Amino acid sequence: HDRGVNWACFHPTLPLLASAADDRQVKLWRMSETKAWEVDTLRGHANNVSSCLFHPKHELVVSNSEDRSIRVWDVNKRVGVQTFRREGDRFWILAAHKSQNLLAAGHDSGMIVFKLERERPAACYGPTAGMMYYVRGRELFLHDTSRTGSGAAGSTGVDVPITSLRRMGTQAQTDGIGSAPRFLSYNHHNPTEGNILVTSDVDGGSYELVTFSLTNASGSVTDGKRGNCLGPGVFLGRNRFAILDRQRQIVIKNLQNETTKRVQAPIPTVDGLLDGGASGRVILRAEDRAVLFEVQSRRVLGELSAPKIK
């Protein structure tokens, strides 16, 4: 460092150190029993770096600075992957909870407690009672409560791996920063095979269509059908699904991922599609309302006004 060091911390399991200094840099060091040597420098802060820490569960370094920002760095790639800013307040200190997914940062006017990612996984119900699909890490699983596993006493159900999901976008290459898939939608209109739409908010939004056999879920998976979208996608029928494109048009596609129709949404502020409860129907979600919409006839069947819909 060229100027005074404000903070230093140890990696929880590896022989690594991180240091934050007034030269606007965060440095990584490898150590032995007798010495430490510089491994890399993380540059991006525009003022004195006040504090830094290793994330307790992911290969990340989090730092904050008098430049009013908190930055997240990928330890393996040695690059910045996320930045949070607070106008008007300089940051001074950081702390990580030992067991919960929580970070805390102190600034000029107080303290904030925040998360880098949500704990709840993307999940949806399957074709029959007791079947639920969910994402863990980068894997899609079926949890089947009708089958008994060999786990702890009293546990019900087994986890069946379906497939590995592709990482879409630059942010999705780093774990621990909210890059996991956000929504799953199962095709209840198709009794012959399993279809799941996996959607993510990363890099503007994207989807992946996964198709698999219902009798041998992990044995015959077809994927590779991907694209961009806003919010969750929904199935309209046995061989049709709908996504919202970045121009906020409703795009109808077949299971080969080919566009068959584009429909203008009746509300311009729509930001996501939800299941409409019947074939050919979707619920259009906006910040202040939800609209039940029939795609084929382009009719609004119902509308509910409510602020701050999630």
C-alpha positions as CSV (number, residue, x, y, z in Angstrom):
1,H,0.0,0.0,0.0
2,D,1.1,3.5,-0.7
3,R,-0.8,5.1,2.2
4,G,-2.1,4.1,5.6
5,V,-3.9,0.8,6.0
6,N,-7.3,1.1,7.7
7,W,-8.3,-2.5,8.0
8,A,-7.0,-6.1,7.6
9,C,-8.9,-9.4,8.0
10,F,-8.3,-13.1,7.6
11,H,-10.1,-15.5,5.3
12,P,-12.2,-17.9,7.5
13,T,-10.5,-21.1,6.1
14,L,-7.8,-20.3,3.6
15,P,-4.3,-18.7,4.2
16,L,-5.4,-15.4,2.8
17,L,-5.5,-11.8,4.1
18,A,-7.3,-8.8,2.8
19,S,-6.3,-5.2,3.6
20,A,-8.0,-1.8,2.9
21,A,-6.1,1.5,2.7
22,D,-6.1,5.2,2.0
23,D,-4.5,4.5,-1.4
24,R,-8.1,3.5,-2.6
25,Q,-7.1,-0.1,-3.0
26,V,-8.0,-3.5,-1.5
27,K,-5.1,-5.9,-1.5
28,L,-5.2,-9.7,-1.2
29,W,-2.3,-11.4,0.5
30,R,-1.3,-15.1,0.8
31,M,0.5,-16.0,4.1
32,S,2.7,-18.7,5.5
33,E,3.8,-19.3,9.1
34,T,6.6,-16.7,8.7
35,K,5.6,-14.2,6.0
36,A,2.8,-12.8,3.7
37,W,3.1,-11.8,0.1
38,E,0.8,-9.8,-2.2
39,V,-1.4,-11.8,-4.5
40,D,-3.5,-9.1,-6.2
41,T,-4.9,-5.6,-6.0
42,L,-8.6,-4.8,-6.3
43,R,-9.1,-1.3,-7.8
44,G,-12.4,0.6,-8.1
45,H,-12.9,2.8,-5.0
46,A,-12.6,6.5,-5.6
47,N,-11.6,7.4,-2.0
48,N,-10.1,6.0,1.1
49,V,-11.1,2.4,1.7
50,S,-12.4,2.1,5.3
51,S,-13.0,-1.6,5.8
52,C,-13.1,-5.0,4.2
53,L,-14.1,-8.6,5.0
54,F,-14.2,-12.0,3.5
55,H,-17.8,-13.3,3.0
56,P,-18.2,-16.2,5.5
57,K,-19.9,-18.5,2.9
58,H,-18.9,-17.4,-0.6
59,E,-15.6,-16.6,-2.3
60,L,-16.2,-12.9,-2.0
61,V,-14.6,-9.8,-0.5
62,V,-16.8,-6.9,0.6
63,S,-15.3,-3.5,1.1
64,N,-16.6,0.0,1.8
65,S,-15.2,3.4,1.5
66,E,-15.4,7.2,2.0
67,D,-16.5,7.3,-1.7
68,R,-20.0,6.4,-0.3
69,S,-20.0,2.9,-1.8
70,I,-19.9,-0.7,-0.8
71,R,-18.2,-3.0,-3.4
72,V,-18.3,-6.8,-3.8
73,W,-15.3,-8.5,-5.3
74,D,-15.0,-12.1,-6.7
75,V,-11.9,-13.6,-5.0
76,N,-11.3,-16.1,-7.7
77,K,-11.6,-13.7,-10.7
78,R,-10.2,-10.7,-8.7
79,V,-12.8,-8.4,-10.2
80,G,-15.6,-6.2,-8.9
81,V,-19.0,-7.8,-9.4
82,Q,-21.4,-5.5,-7.5
83,T,-21.6,-1.9,-6.2
84,F,-24.0,-0.3,-3.8
85,R,-24.1,3.4,-3.2
86,R,-25.5,5.7,-0.5
87,E,-25.6,9.3,-1.5
88,G,-24.5,11.7,1.2
89,D,-22.9,9.2,3.7
90,R,-19.4,7.9,3.8
91,F,-19.0,4.3,4.9
92,W,-16.6,3.4,7.8
93,I,-16.9,-0.2,8.9
94,L,-18.3,-3.7,7.9
95,A,-19.4,-6.8,9.8
96,A,-20.8,-10.2,8.7
97,H,-23.1,-12.4,10.8
98,K,-21.6,-15.7,11.7
99,S,-24.5,-17.9,10.8
100,Q,-27.2,-15.8,9.1
101,N,-27.1,-14.3,5.6
102,L,-26.6,-10.7,6.9
103,L,-24.0,-8.0,6.5
104,A,-23.9,-4.7,8.4
105,A,-22.2,-1.4,7.4
106,G,-21.7,1.7,9.4
107,H,-21.9,5.2,7.8
108,D,-22.0,8.9,8.7
109,S,-25.7,8.9,9.8
110,G,-26.1,5.4,11.1
111,M,-26.0,1.8,10.1
112,I,-27.6,-0.5,7.5
113,V,-28.1,-4.3,7.6
114,F,-28.4,-6.0,4.2
115,K,-28.2,-9.2,2.2
116,L,-26.4,-10.0,-1.0
117,E,-28.9,-12.7,-2.0
118,R,-32.3,-14.0,-0.8
119,E,-32.5,-17.3,1.0
120,R,-35.8,-18.6,-0.5
121,P,-35.0,-20.7,-3.6
122,A,-37.0,-20.6,-6.8
123,A,-39.6,-23.3,-6.6
124,C,-42.9,-24.5,-8.1
125,Y,-45.3,-27.4,-7.6
126,G,-45.3,-30.4,-9.9
127,P,-48.1,-32.3,-11.7
128,T,-49.2,-34.3,-8.6
129,A,-49.5,-33.7,-4.9
130,G,-46.3,-34.1,-3.0
131,M,-44.0,-33.1,-5.9
132,M,-42.1,-29.8,-5.9
133,Y,-39.3,-28.6,-8.2
134,Y,-36.7,-26.2,-6.8
135,V,-33.3,-24.8,-7.5
136,R,-30.3,-25.4,-5.2
137,G,-27.1,-23.7,-6.4
138,R,-27.0,-24.4,-10.1
139,E,-29.0,-27.6,-10.0
140,L,-32.7,-28.2,-10.6
141,F,-34.2,-30.8,-8.2
142,L,-37.5,-32.6,-7.8
143,H,-38.5,-33.1,-4.2
144,D,-40.9,-36.1,-4.0
145,T,-42.6,-36.5,-0.7
146,S,-44.2,-39.8,-1.7
147,R,-40.9,-41.5,-1.6
148,T,-38.9,-42.3,1.5
149,G,-35.2,-41.4,1.6
150,S,-32.4,-42.7,3.8
151,G,-31.9,-39.4,5.7
152,A,-32.6,-38.4,9.2
153,A,-35.3,-40.1,11.2
154,G,-38.7,-38.5,10.5
155,S,-37.7,-37.0,7.2
156,T,-40.1,-37.4,4.3
157,G,-39.3,-37.4,0.6
158,V,-36.3,-37.7,-1.6
159,D,-34.5,-35.1,-3.8
160,V,-34.1,-36.2,-7.4
161,P,-31.6,-34.2,-9.5
162,I,-33.0,-33.1,-12.9
163,T,-30.3,-31.1,-14.6
164,S,-27.6,-28.5,-14.2
165,L,-28.7,-25.0,-15.2
166,R,-26.6,-22.8,-17.4
167,R,-25.2,-19.5,-16.0
168,M,-26.6,-16.7,-18.2
169,G,-25.0,-13.3,-18.1
170,T,-21.8,-12.0,-16.6
171,Q,-23.2,-11.5,-13.1
172,A,-24.4,-15.1,-13.0
173,Q,-20.8,-16.4,-13.2
174,T,-20.3,-15.4,-9.5
175,D,-22.2,-17.2,-6.7
176,G,-23.5,-15.4,-3.6
177,I,-24.6,-12.1,-5.1
178,G,-28.2,-12.9,-6.0
179,S,-27.4,-14.5,-9.3
180,A,-29.5,-17.7,-8.8
181,P,-32.7,-18.2,-10.8
182,R,-35.6,-16.3,-9.3
183,F,-38.8,-18.1,-10.6
184,L,-39.9,-21.5,-11.7
185,S,-43.0,-22.3,-13.7
186,Y,-44.3,-25.8,-14.4
187,N,-46.4,-26.7,-17.4
188,H,-49.6,-28.3,-15.8
189,H,-51.2,-28.4,-19.3
190,N,-48.9,-31.1,-20.6
191,P,-49.5,-34.6,-19.1
192,T,-47.0,-36.5,-21.3
193,E,-43.7,-34.7,-20.3
194,G,-42.3,-32.2,-17.8
195,N,-41.7,-28.7,-18.9
196,I,-40.2,-26.0,-16.6
197,L,-39.5,-22.4,-17.3
198,V,-36.5,-21.1,-15.2
199,T,-36.3,-17.3,-15.2
200,S,-33.7,-15.0,-13.7
201,D,-33.5,-11.3,-13.0
202,V,-29.7,-11.2,-13.7
203,D,-28.4,-8.9,-16.5
204,G,-31.9,-7.6,-17.4
205,G,-33.7,-11.0,-17.2
206,S,-33.5,-14.3,-19.0
207,Y,-35.3,-17.6,-19.2
208,E,-34.4,-21.3,-19.9
209,L,-36.9,-24.0,-20.9
210,V,-36.1,-27.4,-19.5
211,T,-38.0,-30.5,-20.8
212,F,-37.7,-33.9,-19.3
213,S,-39.4,-37.3,-19.0
214,L,-41.9,-37.7,-16.1
215,T,-41.0,-41.4,-15.7
216,N,-37.2,-40.9,-15.7
217,A,-36.8,-37.3,-14.7
218,S,-33.0,-37.1,-14.6
219,G,-32.4,-39.5,-17.6
220,S,-33.6,-37.6,-20.6
221,V,-33.4,-33.8,-20.2
222,T,-33.7,-31.4,-23.1
223,D,-32.5,-27.9,-22.6
224,G,-30.7,-25.3,-24.7
225,K,-33.8,-23.2,-25.3
226,R,-33.0,-19.8,-23.8
227,G,-33.7,-16.1,-24.3
228,N,-34.3,-12.7,-22.6
229,C,-37.4,-11.8,-20.7
230,L,-38.7,-9.6,-17.9
231,G,-40.0,-11.3,-14.7
232,P,-41.4,-14.8,-14.6
233,G,-42.8,-16.7,-17.7
234,V,-46.0,-18.8,-17.8
235,F,-47.4,-21.7,-19.8
236,L,-50.5,-21.0,-21.7
237,G,-51.2,-24.5,-23.0
238,R,-49.7,-27.9,-23.6
239,N,-47.2,-26.6,-26.1
240,R,-47.2,-22.8,-25.6
241,F,-45.6,-20.5,-23.1
242,A,-45.5,-16.7,-22.8
243,I,-42.7,-14.3,-21.7
244,L,-42.5,-10.5,-21.4
245,D,-39.8,-9.1,-23.7
246,R,-37.8,-6.0,-22.8
247,Q,-40.2,-3.8,-24.8
248,R,-43.0,-5.1,-22.5
249,Q,-44.7,-7.0,-25.3
250,I,-46.2,-10.4,-24.5
251,V,-44.3,-13.0,-26.7
252,I,-45.9,-16.4,-27.3
253,K,-43.5,-19.2,-28.1
254,N,-43.8,-23.0,-28.8
255,L,-41.8,-25.6,-27.0
256,Q,-39.1,-25.3,-29.8
257,N,-38.6,-21.8,-28.5
258,E,-40.0,-20.3,-31.8
259,T,-42.1,-17.1,-31.6
260,T,-45.6,-17.7,-32.8
261,K,-47.3,-14.4,-31.8
262,R,-46.6,-11.0,-30.2
263,V,-49.4,-9.3,-28.3
264,Q,-49.3,-5.7,-27.0
265,A,-50.0,-5.6,-23.2
266,P,-53.1,-3.6,-22.2
267,I,-51.1,-1.8,-19.6
268,P,-47.7,-0.2,-20.5
269,T,-46.2,-0.6,-17.1
270,V,-46.5,-4.4,-16.9
271,D,-43.3,-5.9,-15.4
272,G,-44.1,-9.6,-15.2
273,L,-46.5,-12.4,-16.1
274,L,-48.2,-14.8,-13.6
275,D,-50.3,-17.9,-14.2
276,G,-53.9,-17.0,-15.1
277,G,-55.5,-20.2,-13.7
278,A,-56.8,-21.5,-17.1
279,S,-55.4,-22.2,-20.5
280,G,-54.7,-19.1,-22.6
281,R,-54.9,-16.7,-19.6
282,V,-52.2,-14.7,-17.8
283,I,-52.2,-12.2,-15.0
284,L,-50.3,-9.1,-15.9
285,R,-48.5,-7.6,-12.9
286,A,-47.7,-3.9,-12.6
287,E,-46.6,-1.9,-9.7
288,D,-50.1,-0.6,-8.9
289,R,-52.4,-3.3,-10.4
290,A,-53.0,-6.9,-11.6
291,V,-54.9,-7.6,-14.8
292,L,-56.4,-10.9,-15.8
293,F,-55.8,-11.1,-19.6
294,E,-57.0,-13.6,-22.3
295,V,-54.2,-13.7,-24.9
296,Q,-56.1,-15.1,-27.9
297,S,-59.0,-12.6,-27.8
298,R,-56.8,-9.9,-26.3
299,R,-59.6,-9.1,-23.7
300,V,-59.1,-7.8,-20.2
301,L,-61.3,-10.2,-18.0
302,G,-60.7,-8.5,-14.7
303,E,-58.5,-5.9,-12.9
304,L,-57.5,-5.3,-9.4
305,S,-55.9,-2.1,-8.2
306,A,-53.4,-2.4,-5.3
307,P,-50.2,-0.4,-4.6
308,K,-46.7,-2.0,-4.5
309,I,-47.6,-5.4,-5.9
310,K,-44.7,-7.9,-5.8
